[in-house]
Amino acid sequence: MPDKPKLLQIGNVTARMTARFEAGFDVSKLFDQEDRAGFLAAEGASFVAIATDGHWGVPDDVAAALPNLKVVASYGVGYDAIDADGMAARGVLVSHTPDVLNDEVADTAIMLWLAVSRRLVQAEAWARSGDWEAKGAFPLTHTVRGRKVGIVGLGRIGQTIAELASAFDATIAYHTRSEKDVPYAYYPDLVKMAEASEVLIVITPGGPGTRHLINADVMKALGPEGILINVSRGSVVDEAALVAALEAGELGGAGLDVFEAEPKIPDALKAMDNVVLLPHVGSATVETRMAMGDLVCRNLEMWLDKGRVVTPVPECKFLND
């Protein structure tokens, strides 16, 4: 039998994914190599495929060391850690895992909004600690009903968030690079949308084009009663400006699933009781992660069979025709 094509695995995968990888590929794990540079120099030219995720992406040294690379299958919808334009220019197909995680990430955004507004974490601690018995009723919180919700990014997940927020009688607005055919108010100016919003939910892609898109001006416009929710990428929010706005009372609260230097979270945020923090778990359910892993495998299997992938990133769609 002919040798299997070689695949470089970056990061960890499930046993289910491993079995499917190994059925079609000769798999090597980058992080198992003690001498990474030596390994890439000796073996890099033999790899035609990479399996990675949205966190690790394809590091520059790996991209440079794999001249015969043909396909990259990434686990996750975000791919800002992969130079998709550069890969496309090289004729490398890059795939990701859209759609299968829309509901889960949208649910997480709504969960964070509710938790901040109703002070869920603090109320649970009040009940658990005995404060209810010792101090009496927990302080009143604010309703989520009928709020003005601005969504930054109205792709697949953003539209799912809008649908869920509508169940709470929210008035929906959105900010994107261009207007969409949707029944929501469009704001080309993000600061003006923040001024008109009580809750700002961020679900735009990461990367240089959106770095610190949510800056001090946006937070000040959202205001001292406003709530910021980020389920996109930590880089989209200016974290130092966020801390400053919360400390100054210029922003009412925040619910964050992502951070600029994950897994590090600023101590100042950890100390604030108007902030809810999650360890980047937006899509982290057994069911959704299984679906994501299966889609990674399907992308690689289709490439083996047909030279195409199921879900190419937009930059590489022309290579998939």
SULTA-V226338 format. One record per run of one state. SS is the DSSP state (H for helix, E for strand, C for the rest). FROM is the first residue (numbers start at 1). LEN is the number of residues. If there is no record, write none. Layout:
BEGIN
ss=SS from=FROM len=LEN
ss=SS from=FROM len=LEN
END
This chain:
BEGIN
ss=C from=1 len=4
ss=E from=5 len=5
ss=C from=10 len=5
ss=H from=15 len=10
ss=E from=25 len=5
ss=H from=30 len=3
ss=C from=33 len=3
ss=H from=36 len=11
ss=E from=47 len=7
ss=C from=54 len=6
ss=H from=60 len=6
ss=C from=66 len=5
ss=E from=71 len=5
ss=C from=76 len=8
ss=H from=84 len=7
ss=C from=91 len=2
ss=E from=93 len=3
ss=C from=96 len=6
ss=H from=102 len=16
ss=C from=118 len=2
ss=H from=120 len=10
ss=C from=130 len=1
ss=H from=131 len=5
ss=C from=136 len=12
ss=E from=148 len=5
ss=C from=153 len=3
ss=H from=156 len=11
ss=C from=167 len=4
ss=E from=171 len=5
ss=C from=176 len=9
ss=E from=185 len=2
ss=C from=187 len=3
ss=H from=190 len=6
ss=C from=196 len=3
ss=E from=199 len=4
ss=C from=203 len=5
ss=H from=208 len=3
ss=C from=211 len=3
ss=E from=214 len=1
ss=C from=215 len=1
ss=H from=216 len=7
ss=C from=223 len=4
ss=E from=227 len=4
ss=C from=231 len=3
ss=H from=234 len=3
ss=E from=237 len=1
ss=C from=238 len=1
ss=H from=239 len=9
ss=C from=248 len=5
ss=E from=253 len=4
ss=C from=257 len=4
ss=E from=261 len=1
ss=C from=262 len=2
ss=E from=264 len=1
ss=C from=265 len=2
ss=H from=267 len=4
ss=C from=271 len=4
ss=E from=275 len=3
ss=C from=278 len=8
ss=H from=286 len=21
ss=C from=307 len=5
ss=E from=312 len=1
ss=C from=313 len=1
ss=H from=314 len=7
ss=C from=321 len=1
END
